Amino acid sequence: MSDPMQMLADGMTYRDVSKATGRSTSWLHTKFQASGLKRNKRPNKSMKAKTLKAVRLVQGGMNYRDAAAETGASLSSISRAIHAGHGKDET
């Protein structure tokens, strides 16, 4: 069995590591925080796709709340993406 702390550091979710090791997610969280390791988070492509779709809707004239409701993206993600300049000239 792999080291659960290394599995978390490599980007696995707490739930997946819990299933693989039989340890509770709260135990994993406590031990990982104490280990001092940093997580290598994998990009969530589906979230980015939702956010970019929402950005395009807002840029097309839809308000933030309606775009968020239609796509499932959060208001803060949409706002951050627009302020960062995403959605322009992207296909």
SVG drawing of the C-alpha trace seen along z (x, -y; Angstrom):
<svg xmlns="http://www.w3.org/2000/svg" viewBox="-31 -43 37 45">
<polyline fill="none" stroke="black" stroke-width="0.4" points="0.0,0.0 1.3,-3.5 1.8,-6.1 -1.5,-7.9 0.2,-11.2 2.1,-10.9 -1.1,-9.9 -2.7,-13.2 0.4,-15.2 0.2,-13.7 -3.3,-15.2 -5.7,-12.3 -8.8,-13.3 -9.3,-12.6 -12.3,-10.4 -10.2,-8.3 -7.4,-7.9 -9.9,-7.0 -11.3,-4.3 -7.9,-3.0 -6.5,-2.9 -9.5,-2.3 -8.6,-5.5 -11.3,-8.1 -11.1,-11.4 -10.9,-13.3 -7.9,-11.2 -6.3,-11.8 -6.9,-15.5 -5.5,-15.8 -2.4,-13.8 -1.8,-15.5 -2.0,-19.0 0.5,-17.8 2.9,-16.4 3.6,-19.8 3.4,-18.4 1.9,-20.5 -0.8,-19.2 -0.2,-19.1 -3.8,-19.8 -4.8,-18.5 -6.7,-21.0 -10.4,-20.4 -11.1,-20.6 -14.9,-20.3 -14.9,-23.2 -12.8,-25.3 -15.2,-24.4 -18.2,-25.4 -16.5,-28.7 -15.5,-29.5 -19.0,-28.9 -20.4,-31.2 -17.8,-33.8 -18.9,-33.7 -22.6,-34.0 -21.8,-37.1 -19.7,-38.6 -22.8,-38.1 -25.0,-40.1 -26.3,-37.6 -26.0,-38.6 -23.7,-36.7 -26.4,-34.9 -28.2,-33.6 -24.9,-32.4 -23.9,-30.7 -27.3,-29.0 -27.2,-27.8 -23.7,-26.4 -23.1,-25.3 -20.1,-27.6 -19.8,-29.7 -20.2,-33.4 -16.7,-33.9 -15.1,-31.7 -16.9,-33.6 -15.8,-36.9 -12.2,-35.8 -12.1,-34.5 -13.5,-37.7 -11.1,-39.9 -8.2,-37.6 -9.2,-38.2 -10.4,-34.6 -12.9,-34.0 -11.4,-36.4 -10.2,-34.8 -10.6,-31.3 -12.2,-28.6"/>
</svg>
